Amino acid sequence: MEQSRFEIIKRWAKFILPTVAGLIGGYLYYYYVGCNRGCAITGNPYTSMLWGGAIGLLLTNWKSKPKQNEEKSNEVKK
């Protein structure tokens, strides 16, 4: 089945937007809170942004419910 462009963009935006927000948040954390010497994560803007992006990506589907197969839902209704 062919999907429209809007559906494809919507599906990918659910992953990209939180990741970009995490990247921005990681940089802001580095800029305002980060240390200058010896800190593994906050001492470098790239590692801080990497961790922020990873956290943003992990939080993309924390509220969504898992989808059930149509067969299982049909069996329950019968």
PDB file of N, CA, C and O in Angstrom, chain B, residues numbered from 101:
ATOM      1  N   MET B 101       0.840  -1.170   0.000  1.00  0.00           N
ATOM      2  CA  MET B 101       0.000   0.000   0.000  1.00  0.00           C
ATOM      3  C   MET B 101       0.893   1.244   0.000  1.00  0.00           C
ATOM      4  O   MET B 101       1.893   1.319   0.714  1.00  0.00           O
ATOM      5  N   GLU B 102       0.507   2.182  -0.799  1.00  0.00           N
ATOM      6  CA  GLU B 102       1.303   3.393  -0.944  1.00  0.00           C
ATOM      7  C   GLU B 102       0.849   4.449   0.066  1.00  0.00           C
ATOM      8  O   GLU B 102      -0.346   4.680   0.251  1.00  0.00           O
ATOM      9  N   GLN B 103       1.819   5.079   0.709  1.00  0.00           N
ATOM     10  CA  GLN B 103       1.511   6.101   1.695  1.00  0.00           C
ATOM     11  C   GLN B 103       1.684   7.482   1.079  1.00  0.00           C
ATOM     12  O   GLN B 103       2.510   7.682   0.187  1.00  0.00           O
ATOM     13  N   SER B 104       0.906   8.414   1.561  1.00  0.00           N
ATOM     14  CA  SER B 104       1.043   9.773   1.069  1.00  0.00           C
ATOM     15  C   SER B 104       2.279  10.421   1.694  1.00  0.00           C
ATOM     16  O   SER B 104       2.814   9.939   2.692  1.00  0.00           O
ATOM     17  N   ARG B 105       2.711  11.504   1.097  1.00  0.00           N
ATOM     18  CA  ARG B 105       3.887  12.208   1.618  1.00  0.00           C
ATOM     19  C   ARG B 105       3.633  12.748   3.016  1.00  0.00           C
ATOM     20  O   ARG B 105       4.527  12.749   3.862  1.00  0.00           O
ATOM     21  N   PHE B 106       2.417  13.206   3.253  1.00  0.00           N
ATOM     22  CA  PHE B 106       2.081  13.752   4.559  1.00  0.00           C
ATOM     23  C   PHE B 106       2.217  12.696   5.647  1.00  0.00           C
ATOM     24  O   PHE B 106       2.717  12.991   6.732  1.00  0.00           O
ATOM     25  N   GLU B 107       1.783  11.476   5.376  1.00  0.00           N
ATOM     26  CA  GLU B 107       1.895  10.397   6.364  1.00  0.00           C
ATOM     27  C   GLU B 107       3.348  10.048   6.643  1.00  0.00           C
ATOM     28  O   GLU B 107       3.715   9.777   7.786  1.00  0.00           O
ATOM     29  N   ILE B 108       4.169  10.052   5.613  1.00  0.00           N
ATOM     30  CA  ILE B 108       5.592   9.744   5.784  1.00  0.00           C
ATOM     31  C   ILE B 108       6.275  10.833   6.600  1.00  0.00           C
ATOM     32  O   ILE B 108       7.049  10.533   7.510  1.00  0.00           O
ATOM     33  N   ILE B 109       5.995  12.095   6.281  1.00  0.00           N
ATOM     34  CA  ILE B 109       6.582  13.211   7.028  1.00  0.00           C
ATOM     35  C   ILE B 109       6.114  13.180   8.470  1.00  0.00           C
ATOM     36  O   ILE B 109       6.902  13.418   9.386  1.00  0.00           O
ATOM     37  N   LYS B 110       4.840  12.890   8.677  1.00  0.00           N
ATOM     38  CA  LYS B 110       4.300  12.836  10.035  1.00  0.00           C
ATOM     39  C   LYS B 110       4.971  11.724  10.840  1.00  0.00           C
ATOM     40  O   LYS B 110       5.294  11.916  12.013  1.00  0.00           O
ATOM     41  N   ARG B 111       5.182  10.572  10.223  1.00  0.00           N
ATOM     42  CA  ARG B 111       5.814   9.451  10.919  1.00  0.00           C
ATOM     43  C   ARG B 111       7.258   9.785  11.307  1.00  0.00           C
ATOM     44  O   ARG B 111       7.673   9.493  12.428  1.00  0.00           O
ATOM     45  N   TRP B 112       8.021  10.386  10.407  1.00  0.00           N
ATOM     46  CA  TRP B 112       9.411  10.711  10.695  1.00  0.00           C
ATOM     47  C   TRP B 112       9.542  11.907  11.621  1.00  0.00           C
ATOM     48  O   TRP B 112      10.508  11.995  12.379  1.00  0.00           O
ATOM     49  N   ALA B 113       8.579  12.840  11.573  1.00  0.00           N
ATOM     50  CA  ALA B 113       8.646  14.012  12.444  1.00  0.00           C
ATOM     51  C   ALA B 113       8.510  13.615  13.907  1.00  0.00           C
ATOM     52  O   ALA B 113       9.023  14.309  14.785  1.00  0.00           O
ATOM     53  N   LYS B 114       7.824  12.504  14.182  1.00  0.00           N
ATOM     54  CA  LYS B 114       7.687  12.031  15.563  1.00  0.00           C
ATOM     55  C   LYS B 114       9.030  11.646  16.159  1.00  0.00           C
ATOM     56  O   LYS B 114       9.191  11.672  17.379  1.00  0.00           O
ATOM     57  N   PHE B 115       9.989  11.293  15.330  1.00  0.00           N
ATOM     58  CA  PHE B 115      11.322  10.932  15.805  1.00  0.00           C
ATOM     59  C   PHE B 115      12.306  12.095  15.700  1.00  0.00           C
ATOM     60  O   PHE B 115      13.153  12.276  16.575  1.00  0.00           O
ATOM     61  N   ILE B 116      12.192  12.876  14.636  1.00  0.00           N
ATOM     62  CA  ILE B 116      13.179  13.920  14.377  1.00  0.00           C
ATOM     63  C   ILE B 116      13.008  15.119  15.313  1.00  0.00           C
ATOM     64  O   ILE B 116      13.995  15.630  15.842  1.00  0.00           O
ATOM     65  N   LEU B 117      11.782  15.569  15.522  1.00  0.00           N
ATOM     66  CA  LEU B 117      11.568  16.768  16.333  1.00  0.00           C
ATOM     67  C   LEU B 117      12.029  16.611  17.778  1.00  0.00           C
ATOM     68  O   LEU B 117      12.706  17.506  18.282  1.00  0.00           O
ATOM     69  N   PRO B 118      11.695  15.512  18.478  1.00  0.00           N
ATOM     70  CA  PRO B 118      12.221  15.367  19.841  1.00  0.00           C
ATOM     71  C   PRO B 118      13.742  15.224  19.883  1.00  0.00           C
ATOM     72  O   PRO B 118      14.381  15.670  20.836  1.00  0.00           O
ATOM     73  N   THR B 119      14.319  14.611  18.863  1.00  0.00           N
ATOM     74  CA  THR B 119      15.768  14.466  18.817  1.00  0.00           C
ATOM     75  C   THR B 119      16.441  15.824  18.646  1.00  0.00           C
ATOM     76  O   THR B 119      17.440  16.110  19.307  1.00  0.00           O
ATOM     77  N   VAL B 120      15.904  16.657  17.767  1.00  0.00           N
ATOM     78  CA  VAL B 120      16.451  18.000  17.567  1.00  0.00           C
ATOM     79  C   VAL B 120      16.268  18.838  18.833  1.00  0.00           C
ATOM     80  O   VAL B 120      17.158  19.602  19.205  1.00  0.00           O
ATOM     81  N   ALA B 121      15.124  18.698  19.492  1.00  0.00           N
ATOM     82  CA  ALA B 121      14.909  19.415  20.750  1.00  0.00           C
ATOM     83  C   ALA B 121      15.924  18.953  21.800  1.00  0.00           C
ATOM     84  O   ALA B 121      16.420  19.769  22.577  1.00  0.00           O
ATOM     85  N   GLY B 122      16.234  17.662  21.830  1.00  0.00           N
ATOM     86  CA  GLY B 122      17.245  17.150  22.744  1.00  0.00           C
ATOM     87  C   GLY B 122      18.632  17.678  22.426  1.00  0.00           C
ATOM     88  O   GLY B 122      19.410  17.970  23.334  1.00  0.00           O
ATOM     89  N   LEU B 123      18.948  17.803  21.138  1.00  0.00           N
ATOM     90  CA  LEU B 123      20.237  18.369  20.739  1.00  0.00           C
ATOM     91  C   LEU B 123      20.362  19.814  21.208  1.00  0.00           C
ATOM     92  O   LEU B 123      21.394  20.222  21.740  1.00  0.00           O
ATOM     93  N   ILE B 124      19.301  20.574  21.003  1.00  0.00           N
ATOM     94  CA  ILE B 124      19.314  21.972  21.444  1.00  0.00           C
ATOM     95  C   ILE B 124      19.405  22.049  22.962  1.00  0.00           C
ATOM     96  O   ILE B 124      20.148  22.867  23.504  1.00  0.00           O
ATOM     97  N   GLY B 125      18.652  21.198  23.642  1.00  0.00           N
ATOM     98  CA  GLY B 125      18.713  21.173  25.099  1.00  0.00           C
ATOM     99  C   GLY B 125      20.089  20.780  25.612  1.00  0.00           C
ATOM    100  O   GLY B 125      20.559  21.328  26.609  1.00  0.00           O
ATOM    101  N   GLY B 126      20.741  19.834  24.940  1.00  0.00           N
ATOM    102  CA  GLY B 126      22.095  19.444  25.325  1.00  0.00           C
ATOM    103  C   GLY B 126      23.091  20.570  25.160  1.00  0.00           C
ATOM    104  O   GLY B 126      23.974  20.756  25.998  1.00  0.00           O
ATOM    105  N   TYR B 127      22.952  21.327  24.076  1.00  0.00           N
ATOM    106  CA  TYR B 127      23.857  22.463  23.895  1.00  0.00           C
ATOM    107  C   TYR B 127      23.593  23.545  24.931  1.00  0.00           C
ATOM    108  O   TYR B 127      24.529  24.131  25.474  1.00  0.00           O
ATOM    109  N   LEU B 128      22.322  23.813  25.206  1.00  0.00           N
ATOM    110  CA  LEU B 128      22.010  24.820  26.217  1.00  0.00           C
ATOM    111  C   LEU B 128      22.517  24.392  27.589  1.00  0.00           C
ATOM    112  O   LEU B 128      22.969  25.231  28.369  1.00  0.00           O
ATOM    113  N   TYR B 129      22.449  23.111  27.892  1.00  0.00           N
ATOM    114  CA  TYR B 129      22.993  22.612  29.160  1.00  0.00           C
ATOM    115  C   TYR B 129      24.502  22.819  29.205  1.00  0.00           C
ATOM    116  O   TYR B 129      25.043  23.228  30.233  1.00  0.00           O
ATOM    117  N   TYR B 130      25.179  22.541  28.105  1.00  0.00           N
ATOM    118  CA  TYR B 130      26.630  22.774  28.039  1.00  0.00           C
ATOM    119  C   TYR B 130      26.944  24.259  28.226  1.00  0.00           C
ATOM    120  O   TYR B 130      27.868  24.619  28.956  1.00  0.00           O
ATOM    121  N   TYR B 131      26.175  25.106  27.567  1.00  0.00           N
ATOM    122  CA  TYR B 131      26.472  26.541  27.583  1.00  0.00           C
ATOM    123  C   TYR B 131      26.255  27.161  28.957  1.00  0.00           C
ATOM    124  O   TYR B 131      27.074  27.957  29.417  1.00  0.00           O
ATOM    125  N   TYR B 132      25.156  26.801  29.614  1.00  0.00           N
ATOM    126  CA  TYR B 132      24.823  27.443  30.882  1.00  0.00           C
ATOM    127  C   TYR B 132      25.340  26.700  32.116  1.00  0.00           C
ATOM    128  O   TYR B 132      25.642  27.332  33.129  1.00  0.00           O
ATOM    129  N   VAL B 133      25.447  25.371  32.050  1.00  0.00           N
ATOM    130  CA  VAL B 133      25.796  24.590  33.233  1.00  0.00           C
ATOM    131  C   VAL B 133      27.159  23.926  33.101  1.00  0.00           C
ATOM    132  O   VAL B 133      27.821  23.683  34.110  1.00  0.00           O
ATOM    133  N   GLY B 134      27.588  23.631  31.894  1.00  0.00           N
ATOM    134  CA  GLY B 134      28.786  22.841  31.666  1.00  0.00           C
ATOM    135  C   GLY B 134      30.038  23.364  32.349  1.00  0.00           C
ATOM    136  O   GLY B 134      30.140  24.548  32.668  1.00  0.00           O
ATOM    137  N   CYS B 135      30.981  22.470  32.565  1.00  0.00           N
ATOM    138  CA  CYS B 135      32.229  22.849  33.234  1.00  0.00           C
ATOM    139  C   CYS B 135      33.356  22.981  32.209  1.00  0.00           C
ATOM    140  O   CYS B 135      33.218  22.543  31.067  1.00  0.00           O
ATOM    141  N   ASN B 136      34.454  23.576  32.618  1.00  0.00           N
ATOM    142  CA  ASN B 136      35.561  23.850  31.709  1.00  0.00           C
ATOM    143  C   ASN B 136      36.658  22.790  31.735  1.00  0.00           C
ATOM    144  O   ASN B 136      37.405  22.667  30.765  1.00  0.00           O
ATOM    145  N   ARG B 137      36.774  22.034  32.802  1.00  0.00           N
ATOM    146  CA  ARG B 137      37.902  21.111  32.894  1.00  0.00           C
ATOM    147  C   ARG B 137      37.477  19.742  33.422  1.00  0.00           C
ATOM    148  O   ARG B 137      36.873  19.627  34.489  1.00  0.00           O
ATOM    149  N   GLY B 138      37.802  18.730  32.661  1.00  0.00           N
ATOM    150  CA  GLY B 138      37.675  17.370  33.132  1.00  0.00           C
ATOM    151  C   GLY B 138      36.301  16.735  33.142  1.00  0.00           C
ATOM    152  O   GLY B 138      36.177  15.580  33.549  1.00  0.00           O
ATOM    153  N   CYS B 139      35.289  17.418  32.724  1.00  0.00           N
ATOM    154  CA  CYS B 139      33.944  16.814  32.727  1.00  0.00           C
ATOM    155  C   CYS B 139      33.743  16.040  31.429  1.00  0.00           C
ATOM    156  O   CYS B 139      33.975  16.567  30.341  1.00  0.00           O
ATOM    157  N   ALA B 140      33.314  14.798  31.550  1.00  0.00           N
ATOM    158  CA  ALA B 140      33.197  13.941  30.368  1.00  0.00           C
ATOM    159  C   ALA B 140      32.046  14.359  29.459  1.00  0.00           C
ATOM    160  O   ALA B 140      32.205  14.388  28.238  1.00  0.00           O
ATOM    161  N   ILE B 141      30.909  14.679  30.026  1.00  0.00           N
ATOM    162  CA  ILE B 141      29.738  14.986  29.203  1.00  0.00           C
ATOM    163  C   ILE B 141      29.584  16.482  28.999  1.00  0.00           C
ATOM    164  O   ILE B 141      29.410  16.928  27.865  1.00  0.00           O
ATOM    165  N   THR B 142      29.642  17.265  30.058  1.00  0.00           N
ATOM    166  CA  THR B 142      29.354  18.690  29.940  1.00  0.00           C
ATOM    167  C   THR B 142      30.565  19.533  29.584  1.00  0.00           C
ATOM    168  O   THR B 142      30.426  20.745  29.418  1.00  0.00           O
ATOM    169  N   GLY B 143      31.728  18.953  29.462  1.00  0.00           N
ATOM    170  CA  GLY B 143      32.926  19.703  29.116  1.00  0.00           C
ATOM    171  C   GLY B 143      33.089  19.907  27.629  1.00  0.00           C
ATOM    172  O   GLY B 143      33.911  20.722  27.210  1.00  0.00           O
ATOM    173  N   ASN B 144      32.336  19.197  26.822  1.00  0.00           N
ATOM    174  CA  ASN B 144      32.442  19.269  25.377  1.00  0.00           C
ATOM    175  C   ASN B 144      31.031  19.466  24.811  1.00  0.00           C
ATOM    176  O   ASN B 144      30.126  18.718  25.178  1.00  0.00           O
ATOM    177  N   PRO B 145      30.818  20.449  23.930  1.00  0.00           N
ATOM    178  CA  PRO B 145      29.463  20.669  23.428  1.00  0.00           C
ATOM    179  C   PRO B 145      28.938  19.506  22.584  1.00  0.00           C
ATOM    180  O   PRO B 145      27.733  19.256  22.557  1.00  0.00           O
ATOM    181  N   TYR B 146      29.823  18.806  21.906  1.00  0.00           N
ATOM    182  CA  TYR B 146      29.377  17.705  21.046  1.00  0.00           C
ATOM    183  C   TYR B 146      28.859  16.521  21.857  1.00  0.00           C
ATOM    184  O   TYR B 146      27.834  15.931  21.517  1.00  0.00           O
ATOM    185  N   THR B 147      29.562  16.180  22.919  1.00  0.00           N
ATOM    186  CA  THR B 147      29.080  15.064  23.734  1.00  0.00           C
ATOM    187  C   THR B 147      27.809  15.445  24.489  1.00  0.00           C
ATOM    188  O   THR B 147      26.925  14.610  24.683  1.00  0.00           O
ATOM    189  N   SER B 148      27.718  16.681  24.907  1.00  0.00           N
ATOM    190  CA  SER B 148      26.512  17.139  25.585  1.00  0.00           C
ATOM    191  C   SER B 148      25.322  17.100  24.632  1.00  0.00           C
ATOM    192  O   SER B 148      24.228  16.696  25.024  1.00  0.00           O
ATOM    193  N   MET B 149      25.527  17.515  23.392  1.00  0.00           N
ATOM    194  CA  MET B 149      24.459  17.471  22.391  1.00  0.00           C
ATOM    195  C   MET B 149      24.109  16.036  22.024  1.00  0.00           C
ATOM    196  O   MET B 149      22.942  15.722  21.790  1.00  0.00           O
ATOM    197  N   LEU B 150      25.108  15.167  21.973  1.00  0.00           N
ATOM    198  CA  LEU B 150      24.855  13.762  21.661  1.00  0.00           C
ATOM    199  C   LEU B 150      23.980  13.113  22.721  1.00  0.00           C
ATOM    200  O   LEU B 150      23.026  12.408  22.392  1.00  0.00           O
ATOM    201  N   TRP B 151      24.293  13.343  23.981  1.00  0.00           N
ATOM    202  CA  TRP B 151      23.481  12.785  25.061  1.00  0.00           C
ATOM    203  C   TRP B 151      22.088  13.398  25.085  1.00  0.00           C
ATOM    204  O   TRP B 151      21.111  12.691  25.331  1.00  0.00           O
ATOM    205  N   GLY B 152      21.979  14.689  24.835  1.00  0.00           N
ATOM    206  CA  GLY B 152      20.664  15.331  24.783  1.00  0.00           C
ATOM    207  C   GLY B 152      19.816  14.783  23.651  1.00  0.00           C
ATOM    208  O   GLY B 152      18.620  14.552  23.828  1.00  0.00           O
ATOM    209  N   GLY B 153      20.423  14.571  22.487  1.00  0.00           N
ATOM    210  CA  GLY B 153      19.699  13.980  21.361  1.00  0.00           C
ATOM    211  C   GLY B 153      19.267  12.554  21.631  1.00  0.00           C
ATOM    212  O   GLY B 153      18.175  12.146  21.235  1.00  0.00           O
ATOM    213  N   ALA B 154      20.119  11.792  22.306  1.00  0.00           N
ATOM    214  CA  ALA B 154      19.762  10.407  22.649  1.00  0.00           C
ATOM    215  C   ALA B 154      18.598  10.372  23.621  1.00  0.00           C
ATOM    216  O   ALA B 154      17.704   9.536  23.491  1.00  0.00           O
ATOM    217  N   ILE B 155      18.600  11.264  24.585  1.00  0.00           N
ATOM    218  CA  ILE B 155      17.485  11.310  25.536  1.00  0.00           C
ATOM    219  C   ILE B 155      16.204  11.748  24.830  1.00  0.00           C
ATOM    220  O   ILE B 155      15.132  11.208  25.102  1.00  0.00           O
ATOM    221  N   GLY B 156      16.307  12.717  23.929  1.00  0.00           N
ATOM    222  CA  GLY B 156      15.139  13.134  23.155  1.00  0.00           C
ATOM    223  C   GLY B 156      14.588  12.010  22.318  1.00  0.00           C
ATOM    224  O   GLY B 156      13.371  11.869  22.201  1.00  0.00           O
ATOM    225  N   LEU B 157      15.451  11.208  21.732  1.00  0.00           N
ATOM    226  CA  LEU B 157      15.000  10.075  20.928  1.00  0.00           C
ATOM    227  C   LEU B 157      14.364   8.995  21.794  1.00  0.00           C
ATOM    228  O   LEU B 157      13.376   8.383  21.388  1.00  0.00           O
ATOM    229  N   LEU B 158      14.911   8.755  22.971  1.00  0.00           N
ATOM    230  CA  LEU B 158      14.334   7.746  23.864  1.00  0.00           C
ATOM    231  C   LEU B 158      12.954   8.151  24.374  1.00  0.00           C
ATOM    232  O   LEU B 158      12.121   7.289  24.655  1.00  0.00           O
ATOM    233  N   LEU B 159      12.711   9.429  24.491  1.00  0.00           N
ATOM    234  CA  LEU B 159      11.430   9.896  25.010  1.00  0.00           C
ATOM    235  C   LEU B 159      10.362  10.082  23.931  1.00  0.00           C
ATOM    236  O   LEU B 159       9.296  10.626  24.219  1.00  0.00           O
ATOM    237  N   THR B 160      10.619   9.647  22.708  1.00  0.00           N
ATOM    238  CA  THR B 160       9.651   9.864  21.634  1.00  0.00           C
ATOM    239  C   THR B 160       8.365   9.084  21.836  1.00  0.00           C
ATOM    240  O   THR B 160       7.286   9.624  21.593  1.00  0.00           O
ATOM    241  N   ASN B 161       8.438   7.847  22.265  1.00  0.00           N
ATOM    242  CA  ASN B 161       7.243   7.003  22.368  1.00  0.00           C
ATOM    243  C   ASN B 161       6.932   6.578  23.782  1.00  0.00           C
ATOM    244  O   ASN B 161       6.394   5.488  23.976  1.00  0.00           O
ATOM    245  N   TRP B 162       7.236   7.363  24.757  1.00  0.00           N
ATOM    246  CA  TRP B 162       7.019   6.935  26.137  1.00  0.00           C
ATOM    247  C   TRP B 162       5.552   6.948  26.519  1.00  0.00           C
ATOM    248  O   TRP B 162       5.182   6.289  27.491  1.00  0.00           O
ATOM    249  N   LYS B 163       4.691   7.671  25.796  1.00  0.00           N
ATOM    250  CA  LYS B 163       3.281   7.713  26.136  1.00  0.00           C
ATOM    251  C   LYS B 163       2.414   6.850  25.227  1.00  0.00           C
ATOM    252  O   LYS B 163       1.245   6.618  25.537  1.00  0.00           O
ATOM    253  N   SER B 164       2.947   6.379  24.135  1.00  0.00           N
ATOM    254  CA  SER B 164       2.123   5.645  23.178  1.00  0.00           C
ATOM    255  C   SER B 164       1.876   4.214  23.661  1.00  0.00           C
ATOM    256  O   SER B 164       2.730   3.591  24.292  1.00  0.00           O
ATOM    257  N   LYS B 165       0.698   3.724  23.348  1.00  0.00           N
ATOM    258  CA  LYS B 165       0.332   2.357  23.700  1.00  0.00           C
ATOM    259  C   LYS B 165       0.746   1.433  22.556  1.00  0.00           C
ATOM    260  O   LYS B 165       0.699   1.840  21.395  1.00  0.00           O
ATOM    261  N   PRO B 166       1.147   0.213  22.858  1.00  0.00           N
ATOM    262  CA  PRO B 166       1.495  -0.707  21.780  1.00  0.00           C
ATOM    263  C   PRO B 166       0.255  -1.090  20.972  1.00  0.00           C
ATOM    264  O   PRO B 166      -0.827  -1.284  21.526  1.00  0.00           O
ATOM    265  N   LYS B 167       0.429  -1.192  19.676  1.00  0.00           N
ATOM    266  CA  LYS B 167      -0.681  -1.541  18.800  1.00  0.00           C
ATOM    267  C   LYS B 167      -0.939  -3.042  18.864  1.00  0.00           C
ATOM    268  O   LYS B 167      -0.007  -3.844  18.935  1.00  0.00           O
ATOM    269  N   GLN B 168      -2.206  -3.405  18.838  1.00  0.00           N
ATOM    270  CA  GLN B 168      -2.581  -4.812  18.841  1.00  0.00           C
ATOM    271  C   GLN B 168      -2.817  -5.258  17.404  1.00  0.00           C
ATOM    272  O   GLN B 168      -3.197  -4.465  16.542  1.00  0.00           O
ATOM    273  N   ASN B 169      -2.588  -6.516  17.174  1.00  0.00           N
ATOM    274  CA  ASN B 169      -2.877  -7.071  15.868  1.00  0.00           C
ATOM    275  C   ASN B 169      -4.381  -7.096  15.645  1.00  0.00           C
ATOM    276  O   ASN B 169      -5.153  -7.244  16.592  1.00  0.00           O
ATOM    277  N   GLU B 170      -4.793  -6.954  14.397  1.00  0.00           N
ATOM    278  CA  GLU B 170      -6.225  -6.961  14.089  1.00  0.00           C
ATOM    279  C   GLU B 170      -6.844  -8.317  14.398  1.00  0.00           C
ATOM    280  O   GLU B 170      -8.008  -8.397  14.790  1.00  0.00           O
ATOM    281  N   GLU B 171      -6.076  -9.369  14.225  1.00  0.00           N
ATOM    282  CA  GLU B 171      -6.606 -10.703  14.488  1.00  0.00           C
ATOM    283  C   GLU B 171      -6.947 -10.872  15.966  1.00  0.00           C
ATOM    284  O   GLU B 171      -7.994 -11.426  16.301  1.00  0.00           O
ATOM    285  N   LYS B 172      -6.080 -10.405  16.839  1.00  0.00           N
ATOM    286  CA  LYS B 172      -6.332 -10.530  18.268  1.00  0.00           C
ATOM    287  C   LYS B 172      -7.544  -9.712  18.681  1.00  0.00           C
ATOM    288  O   LYS B 172      -8.344 -10.161  19.502  1.00  0.00           O
ATOM    289  N   SER B 173      -7.688  -8.511  18.118  1.00  0.00           N
ATOM    290  CA  SER B 173      -8.832  -7.685  18.487  1.00  0.00           C
ATOM    291  C   SER B 173     -10.133  -8.269  17.934  1.00  0.00           C
ATOM    292  O   SER B 173     -11.185  -8.123  18.556  1.00  0.00           O
ATOM    293  N   ASN B 174     -10.076  -8.925  16.778  1.00  0.00           N
ATOM    294  CA  ASN B 174     -11.272  -9.550  16.230  1.00  0.00           C
ATOM    295  C   ASN B 174     -11.682 -10.769  17.043  1.00  0.00           C
ATOM    296  O   ASN B 174     -12.875 -11.028  17.209  1.00  0.00           O
ATOM    297  N   GLU B 175     -10.705 -11.527  17.555  1.00  0.00           N
ATOM    298  CA  GLU B 175     -11.021 -12.696  18.362  1.00  0.00           C
ATOM    299  C   GLU B 175     -11.674 -12.304  19.680  1.00  0.00           C
ATOM    300  O   GLU B 175     -12.548 -13.013  20.179  1.00  0.00           O
ATOM    301  N   VAL B 176     -11.260 -11.197  20.232  1.00  0.00           N
ATOM    302  CA  VAL B 176     -11.820 -10.747  21.500  1.00  0.00           C
ATOM    303  C   VAL B 176     -13.263 -10.314  21.311  1.00  0.00           C
ATOM    304  O   VAL B 176     -14.085 -10.548  22.197  1.00  0.00           O
ATOM    305  N   LYS B 177     -13.601  -9.691  20.188  1.00  0.00           N
ATOM    306  CA  LYS B 177     -14.943  -9.220  19.928  1.00  0.00           C
ATOM    307  C   LYS B 177     -15.934 -10.355  19.712  1.00  0.00           C
ATOM    308  O   LYS B 177     -17.118 -10.199  20.012  1.00  0.00           O
ATOM    309  N   LYS B 178     -15.477 -11.494  19.197  1.00  0.00           N
ATOM    310  CA  LYS B 178     -16.388 -12.601  18.888  1.00  0.00           C
ATOM    311  C   LYS B 178     -16.876 -13.303  20.082  1.00  0.00           C
ATOM    312  O   LYS B 178     -17.649 -14.254  19.967  1.00  0.00           O
TER     313      LYS B 178
END
